[in-house]
Amino acid sequence: MSAADLPAGPDPADGDLAMEPGGVLDMLAVAAVVLDARGRIVLWSPQAEAVFGYPAVEALGRPAVTLLAEESDRERMEARFARMMSDGGPWAGVYPVRHKDGHTIPVEFRNYRLQDDQGHLYALGLASDKDTVRRVEQDLSLSSLLVAHSPLGLAVLDHDLRFVLVNPALERITGRSAAEHLGRTFRQAVASPDAAALESAVEEVLASGVPALARNARGPLGSDGGQRMWSVSLFRLQTPEGRIIGVAAAIRDVTDQHQAARTADRARHRLAVVADASERVGTTLDLDLTAHELADLVVPEFADIAAVDVLEDILAGSHPGAHRGAGPAVFRALAVKAAYPTPAQEAADPVGRPARYGAERLVTQCARTGRAVLVRHVTDADLPRIARSEDAAALLRQAGIHSYLAVPLRARGVVLGVLDLKRARNSLPFDEDDVLLAGELAARAAVAIDNARWYRHQSQAALALQRHLLPHGPPRLNGLDVAYRYQPASEAVEVGGDWFDAIPLPDGNTALVVGDVMGSGINAAATMGQLRTAARTLAGLGLAPAVVLEHLDHTAADLDDAMATCVCAVYDPYSGSCRVANAGHPPPVHVPAGRAPRLLDLSPGAPLGVGGVPFETLEFPFGTGDDLVLYTDGLVETRDQDIDVRLAALTDLLDRPALSLEETCDLLLGTLRGAGDHDDVALLIARARREEAP
């Protein structure tokens, strides 16, 4: 941009010699007065009228001393005038002058002797109000001091966007002397990646007059090699009359503040991620799901590829780490996550399969020492220590892995495994802040993983106990065929206390029992074992079903207030009848041969352990080919359907041509059970066959 483009530029009529006038003289309102050798006024400027109050017509031709000086000062003033005119030296000072309106004003003078081409002498007097002169002097002095000593880098750029003033602070900020700035533009003088953008901003401010405030810009690299950061403000300079002078630039080095802000942002981000981890990781006690939640949390926000590897011995027993040495380690990948399709996924260990890593591998070192392993910049020499094999190392190289971080999954003083993190497309290498954040995430996740691990061991123990306590094979029964199933709930839910039993009695009858202990886990399984043993003993005494339940009610009350539902039936093959009693259990289904199934209309009774509630026995015909279906509530109860709807679905499934007992069990469980059901199921189906009386 040239001066001709600006609204307050020079008059084109003045040609190439035209220069823009400054504004300081206008601020001073300098009066010019010319006296002849006798001291009479011969020339009088308009500014003189403004200062002294006399128009030219009243001042010209009159002695200046008589017009302007107080009577007491006239003699001294005349002597000073005569001396100047004789020796030619200048005469300067502040003198009291009488204004036309009669008051006295202090005026600062600069007086000079002039000579024309005829040899005639004149005196030129330049005068300005003293207060105005002092104010301008103070402003200039203050401005000079501020510019020279300001901690801000200050500069002035002209209409051609070139530096015309640079203060010492700016020299320190840019690392270049004033001489290296003056006469040059931003792009020529400043070693900044953003110099071109700053120059464009100067041009825009010069044209529009709108300031540019606190714009961030990158400065040159510091002595430590780090990027310096500036805050740049630009203002258009102009006189009170609106004449444009140029652009002022104020530059502040904000590198420390920028780094502090970045540190604070990262700290806030770290807290947010940790808080997010508290909500997203460990939502269930499912070990595999917990590992996937951790991998989902860190990808892609924190890493491009993540793997959650646990040591094999934590899955094998309840005392992990008891016999670990310093040698190789066997890991099992629970979760692998990538932000995008990449060969690094193929390099990862297959989920669910154990993999052996030598002692020299970084993941092994992390697990053995319990300390994070950081490789900021991965080289080809590092890849064999990261990958499980040469082929896997080649895949990682192909994927562009450039930074690696492994942090231990430690809970309750034991290293459970390693969180393995890699970056490829994310160009930033892992740093110490990342180590801290990953360590916090791993610590929180490790507790959830350990809880899930303990839960899995307890669930497996409870399931093993329960399976041990249930019948191991169909008994040989008189006039009755049976089939049964036990199906535990999903892995994320503890094993319950469901049981079933088919008990041959001494008199040739058969007792059928299905029950459900309230609660879950080992305690429920143990209670179930006690109640099942008591039920077998009581049924073996030939007691009626209602009496068996009464005794079981007392037994349950003695087992630390245990409660259970139960249905007990006794089949008499000789009379072709069945007696049944209920203790708060879902009703059995009677499927008469060739007829529609029906829910037995039993008195519901109360759960075992409540006490004081009588039980009733119902007797009904149970002929050859009839089926009796006993089950626990896990078969028919769901969270999204009414129980009546589910019971109707059960009877509908049974209302079809007869299947084998095994096929019927499979049909009911396959149709009525879902993968995520939250309760276990015991199912017992009995079918009467013809039996001759003894």
Beta strands, then each sheet from edge to edge (+ up, - down):
strand 1: 31-36
strand 2: 41-44
strand 3: 91-98
strand 4: 104-115
strand 5: 121-129
strand 6: 153-157
strand 7: 163-166
strand 8: 212-221
strand 9: 227-238
strand 10: 244-253
strand 11: 305-311
strand 12: 329-338
strand 13: 354-357
strand 14: 373-375
strand 15: 403-411
strand 16: 414-423
strand 17: 480-487
strand 18: 496-504
strand 19: 510-520
strand 20: 564-572
strand 21: 577-583
strand 22: 589-591
strand 23: 598-599
strand 24: 617-621
strand 25: 627-631
strand 26: 681-688
sheet 1: 2+ 1- 5+ 4- 3+
sheet 2: 7+ 6- 10+ 9- 8+
sheet 3: 13+ 12- 11+ 16- 15+ 14-
sheet 4: 17+ 26- 25+ 22- 23+
sheet 5: 18+ 19- 20+ 21- 24+
end
